Amino acid sequence: MDDTMLKQYIRQKIDTWETDDVQFSWQDGDFTSDRLVFLKRVIALQQRFAQGKNIINTFLINGITLDDGWCEFFKKNHFLLCISVDGDSQLCNTFSKTMSESPVTNRIEANVRLLQKHDITFNTLTVINNINSQQPLRVYYYLKNLGSRHMLFIPLLKSPEQDGVDAQSLAPSALGIFLKTIFYTWIRMDIGTIKIPIFEHAFAAWCGLSVPTCVYASCDDSNQPVAATMQESTVNHRVEQFTTPLAEECTRCKMEFACHGGCAKDRIALSQSGVPRLNYFCESYQAFFTYVEPYMLMMRALWEQHYAPSDIRKYLA
């Protein structure tokens, strides 16, 4: 991207952002010196055009090895880092390997050690596929032991525009089983210390608080390979492209207030009217939100009495 286009992109993003916290999302390529120069230029332009707004840079790391120089840059400029990780060594190696055939997890764990060395906190993004979905607690405990205290889970649904669904994608019911299994353990052991956005989204919905219309609003569609410097504009285009009206079944569903029809890009299943407007994971959303409802009602009662929702642990066997 030339300097003129970069200036235009950053200035327009800041000018049109509706809140005082302006978020830029970046995705790793190679951690080269040219890339570092580019990001330093980005920081300079953001400061130039900030207009008093708070600039937030998030960076998704997909397994490229960090070094001390990059960690110092991220620390100095207050980047929010998210590491893409799909499970422990055996699960990751089955699903994905680097070009050199060395385990992906070797790089992930090396990056985590380096981030911890520089006292940099990080989040994790886990794409739930047909392999790691079969062992939800193994995935959860691996992320916990890795040091993640903010876990974002995104279901894999590949190539919906082609014939059929990719073999690595989840079955319609698998997402619900995965989320329910982790929720059972999380609410008894880790609520209040580990953040899982979809669980917090559910609590906000039951409390009548404002929630995004997508249960994965914070994912930035990060499980899709996009050019880092144009990620936001590409994502916005995709959201517009996939935004479709809710199926009639959704408008009658008692859980619509919580799921809002799920991620718009996953609305590919045929509704009763024969139109592909129903979310592919509808079965999972209904199962998950129905399962958590009693817990959410208990947590809401605690919250309304000015107790911490995490106090629910005292009442669970």
Order of alpha helices (4+ residues) and beta strands (2+ residues): alpha-beta-alpha-beta-alpha-beta-alpha-alpha-beta-alpha-beta-alpha-alpha-alpha-alpha-alpha-beta-beta-alpha
